[in-house]
Amino acid sequence: MKISYDFHIHSCLSPCGDNDMTPQNIVNMSKIMGYDAIALTDHNTCRNCPAVMKAGEKAGLTVIPGMELCTSEEVHIVCLFPHIEKALAFSDYVYSTLPPVKNKPNIFSDQIICNENDEVTGNEEKLLITASTISCAKAVETVKKYGGICYPAHIDRSSFSILSNLGMIDESFGFTCVEIFDMAKEQELKEKHPYINTLKIISDSDAHYLEKMRIPEYTIDVNENSISGIFEYFEM
């Protein structure tokens, strides 16, 4: 079966995410727009994933716990996990690798932790958009230890992408998928970087604001619309 997806969405916990990106708003907007499955991927944390997953379960929307990891090279990597417990364990590990820099809400924004009813339960003080000590070369191996999969985010962008920062996707890194934000650039990227032709290609919104959540355009073929069914797709 074909399902519409967006596996790269930020909540109000991301310092560059709008405070309106609450669990209920993300899930309800996804339902209104017609998505079958989404993933929550805040910068360097999974702490709002439980709330969005609970809101999604009530609304009949598949929600995958995830993260947008910032590597030591300042490359953004989308990480997805089959279980919330593993996602939170990975989140704790990544948190321990971030520098002790405090968030400045007046410069960035609040980093709000919510429950599934959009009630504020905390505010993260450490700045979440700094680089971890995890390198691109170690990303796949590290994420796999927590049962997850990962792929380079928005490789067509001029900042925080593996192509803009490293100039190439090293086959030894072990990635089996890449994310292209603007699919109009797909053919150009494949011609310039032939290795991409061997990888799965995902296109996500990277939405930080409700108005940036885009109308579903792309689908993937899965056996069932569930986290396990979606992971089967990635692992094929």
Buried (B, 14 or more C-beta within 10 A) or exposed (E): EEBBBBBBBBBBBBBBBBEBBBBBBBBBBBBEBEBBBBBBBBBBBBBBBBBBBBBBEEEEBBBBBBBBBBBBBBBBBBBBBBBBEBBBBBBEBBBEBBEEEEBEEEEBBBBBBBBBEBEEEEEBEBBBBBBBEBBBBBBBEBBEEBBBBBBBBBBBBEEBBBBBBBEEBEEEBEBBBBBBBEEEBBEEBBEEBEEBEEBBBBBBBBBBEBEEBBEBEBEBEBEEBBBEBBBEBBEE
